[in-house]
């Protein structure tokens, strides 16, 4: 077993920086109340922090004309067949049905009427959705991710984003998970292999400059 640190082991192999491109979109991934309501099965205290940190990121994107897209998860409430094997693996996701308060967007980061909401049934915002062609049609080459959870829908969206040809940016302060270990491990992996993990300050500075 190697006694190297992860940083030392990856150095010179993984970890190149990709940077922002010419035109960004902000993807607000699954900021639903199930993750921020204490006592709910999906509750993750760190997501509450991510929501709070995302308020001014979202405001900055809107102020500077950055395309904003929100995602949520919805299933058929009777049989959950549209959730396939994922709902069998993670039955906690059955809370994500229309009318359940836990499936509602967090009030601090509600979509505006002119912002697209992509409804999905699986982890990636790109899987089974029109997100990629919609962004390509607008000339967007960079996706900036905020939301939850880091090890689930953020990671899956980041992997699919680079596979669809987008520069992928994850804002460290604006993503969260239910435990720090998978949170940090997935940020490390995303930053090493699929995109760049950046500070909120850097993301907002880029929004102002584009």
C-alpha positions as CSV (number, residue, x, y, z in Angstrom):
1,X,0.0,0.0,0.0
2,X,1.4,3.4,-1.0
3,X,2.2,5.9,1.7
4,X,2.0,8.7,-0.7
5,X,-0.6,11.4,-0.3
6,X,-3.3,11.5,-2.9
7,X,-1.9,14.9,-4.1
8,X,1.6,13.4,-4.5
9,X,0.2,10.3,-6.2
10,X,-1.8,12.2,-8.8
11,X,0.8,14.9,-9.5
12,X,1.9,15.0,-13.1
13,X,-0.8,12.5,-14.1
14,X,-4.1,14.1,-13.2
15,X,-5.0,17.6,-12.2
16,X,-4.5,19.8,-15.3
17,X,-6.6,23.0,-15.2
18,X,-9.2,23.5,-17.9
19,X,-10.4,27.0,-16.9
20,X,-13.5,28.9,-18.0
21,X,-14.3,29.3,-21.7
22,X,-16.0,32.2,-23.4
23,X,-19.6,31.8,-22.3
24,X,-20.9,30.2,-19.1
25,X,-24.1,28.8,-17.7
26,X,-24.9,28.3,-14.0
27,X,-26.5,25.0,-13.2
28,X,-28.4,24.9,-9.9
29,X,-28.6,21.2,-9.2
30,X,-31.4,19.8,-7.1
31,X,-31.6,22.4,-4.3
32,X,-34.8,20.9,-2.9
33,X,-36.1,21.1,0.6
34,X,-35.6,17.4,1.3
35,X,-31.9,18.1,1.7
36,X,-32.4,21.1,4.0
37,X,-35.3,20.0,6.2
38,X,-34.1,18.7,9.6
39,X,-35.5,15.2,10.2
40,X,-36.1,14.4,6.5
41,X,-34.4,11.2,5.3
42,X,-32.3,13.2,2.8
43,X,-31.3,15.9,5.3
44,X,-27.7,17.0,4.9
45,X,-26.6,20.0,7.1
46,X,-23.8,20.8,4.7
47,X,-26.4,21.4,1.9
48,X,-28.0,24.1,4.0
49,X,-24.6,25.9,4.0
50,X,-24.3,25.4,0.2
51,X,-27.7,26.9,-0.3
52,X,-26.8,29.9,1.8
53,X,-23.5,30.3,-0.1
54,X,-25.3,30.0,-3.5
55,X,-27.6,33.0,-2.9
56,X,-25.1,35.6,-4.0
57,X,-23.6,33.4,-6.7
58,X,-27.1,33.1,-8.2
59,X,-27.7,36.8,-7.8
60,X,-24.3,37.6,-9.5
61,X,-25.2,35.3,-12.5
62,X,-28.5,37.0,-12.9
63,X,-27.1,40.5,-12.7
64,X,-24.5,39.8,-15.4
65,X,-26.7,38.0,-17.8
66,X,-25.4,34.5,-17.2
67,X,-27.8,31.7,-18.3
68,X,-29.3,30.0,-15.2
69,X,-30.8,26.5,-15.3
70,X,-32.3,24.7,-12.3
71,X,-32.9,21.0,-11.9
72,X,-35.2,19.0,-9.8
73,X,-36.2,15.4,-9.5
74,X,-39.8,14.1,-10.0
75,X,-41.3,10.6,-10.1
76,X,-44.7,9.2,-10.8
77,X,-46.2,8.8,-7.3
78,X,-48.0,5.6,-7.9
79,X,-45.4,3.0,-9.2
80,X,-42.1,5.0,-9.5
81,X,-41.4,3.1,-12.7
82,X,-39.7,6.2,-14.1
83,X,-37.1,5.9,-11.4
84,X,-36.1,2.4,-12.6
85,X,-33.3,0.6,-10.7
86,X,-32.1,3.8,-9.0
87,X,-35.3,4.1,-6.9
88,X,-34.9,0.4,-6.0
89,X,-31.3,1.1,-4.9
90,X,-32.2,4.4,-3.1
91,X,-35.9,4.3,-2.1
92,X,-35.4,7.5,-0.1
93,X,-35.8,9.2,-3.5
94,X,-39.5,8.4,-3.4
95,X,-40.0,11.7,-1.6
96,X,-39.4,13.4,-4.9
97,X,-43.1,13.5,-6.1
98,X,-45.2,16.5,-7.0
99,X,-46.9,18.0,-4.0
100,X,-44.5,16.7,-1.4
101,X,-43.0,19.8,0.4
102,X,-39.6,18.0,0.5
103,X,-39.6,18.1,-3.3
104,X,-40.0,21.8,-3.5
105,X,-37.2,24.2,-4.3
106,X,-35.4,25.9,-1.4
107,X,-37.0,29.3,-1.1
108,X,-33.6,31.1,-1.0
109,X,-32.8,30.0,-4.6
110,X,-36.2,29.7,-6.3
111,X,-36.1,29.8,-10.1
112,X,-37.4,32.9,-11.7
113,X,-40.1,32.7,-14.3
114,X,-37.7,33.2,-17.2
115,X,-35.3,30.5,-16.0
116,X,-35.5,26.9,-17.4
117,X,-36.2,24.1,-15.0
118,X,-35.0,20.6,-16.1
119,X,-36.9,17.8,-14.4
120,X,-34.9,14.6,-14.2
121,X,-35.3,11.1,-12.8
122,X,-31.6,10.2,-12.5
123,X,-28.4,11.7,-11.0
124,X,-27.0,13.5,-14.1
125,X,-28.8,16.7,-15.3
126,X,-27.8,15.6,-18.8
127,X,-29.2,12.0,-18.8
128,X,-32.4,11.8,-20.7
129,X,-32.8,15.6,-20.9
130,X,-32.5,18.4,-23.5
131,X,-29.9,20.2,-21.4
132,X,-26.8,19.7,-23.7
133,X,-28.4,20.8,-27.0
134,X,-30.1,23.7,-25.3
135,X,-26.8,25.0,-24.0
136,X,-24.9,24.2,-27.2
137,X,-27.5,26.2,-29.2
138,X,-26.7,29.3,-27.1
139,X,-23.0,29.0,-27.7
140,X,-22.3,28.0,-24.1
141,X,-19.0,26.2,-23.6
142,X,-18.7,26.2,-19.8
143,X,-21.1,24.9,-17.1
144,X,-20.7,26.1,-13.5
145,X,-22.2,23.7,-10.9
146,X,-23.8,24.5,-7.6
147,X,-26.1,22.2,-5.7
148,X,-26.3,18.7,-4.2
149,X,-25.2,16.2,-3.5
150,X,-21.5,16.4,-4.2
151,X,-21.1,12.6,-4.5
152,X,-24.3,12.1,-6.4
153,X,-25.9,14.5,-8.8
154,X,-23.0,17.0,-8.8
155,X,-20.5,14.3,-9.7
156,X,-22.8,12.6,-12.3
157,X,-23.5,16.0,-13.9
158,X,-19.8,16.9,-13.9
159,X,-18.8,13.7,-15.6
160,X,-21.6,14.0,-18.2
161,X,-20.8,17.7,-18.8
162,X,-17.2,17.0,-19.9
163,X,-18.5,14.1,-22.0
164,X,-20.8,16.5,-23.8
165,X,-18.0,18.9,-24.6
166,X,-18.4,21.5,-21.8
167,X,-15.7,22.9,-19.6
168,X,-16.9,21.9,-16.2
169,X,-16.5,24.1,-13.1
170,X,-17.7,23.2,-9.6
171,X,-18.0,26.0,-7.0
172,X,-16.6,24.6,-3.8
173,X,-18.6,26.6,-1.3
174,X,-21.9,26.0,-3.2
175,X,-22.0,22.2,-3.2
176,X,-22.8,19.9,-0.3
177,X,-23.2,16.4,0.9
178,X,-24.5,14.5,4.0
179,X,-20.9,13.6,5.1
180,X,-17.6,15.4,4.6
181,X,-15.7,12.2,3.5
182,X,-17.6,11.6,0.2
183,X,-17.9,15.3,-0.3
184,X,-14.1,15.9,-0.2
185,X,-13.3,12.7,-2.1
186,X,-15.6,13.6,-4.9
187,X,-14.4,17.2,-5.1
188,X,-10.8,15.8,-5.3
189,X,-11.8,13.4,-8.1
190,X,-13.8,16.0,-10.1
191,X,-10.9,18.4,-9.8
192,X,-8.4,15.8,-10.9
193,X,-10.2,14.2,-13.8
194,X,-13.3,16.0,-15.1
195,X,-13.2,19.8,-14.4
196,X,-12.0,22.5,-12.1
197,X,-13.1,23.0,-8.5
198,X,-12.9,26.8,-7.8
199,X,-13.8,29.3,-5.2
200,X,-17.1,31.2,-5.3
201,X,-15.0,34.4,-5.5
202,X,-13.4,33.1,-8.7
203,X,-16.7,32.1,-10.3
204,X,-18.3,35.4,-9.5
205,X,-15.3,37.3,-10.9
206,X,-15.7,35.4,-14.1
207,X,-19.4,36.1,-14.3
208,X,-18.7,39.8,-14.1
209,X,-16.1,39.6,-16.9
210,X,-18.0,37.5,-19.4
